[in-house]
């Protein structure tokens, strides 16, 4: 049985137009630690 993943952060990018989804996700990723799940 696969283990369940625990999400550490979520980002709602619905309705965003390029390149903003990438920029916003990159900002959140920069604040996260190695091994955390976005």
Secondary structure, DSSP 4 states (H G I P E B T S, - for coil): -PPPP--------TT--TTHHHHHHHHHHHHSPTT---
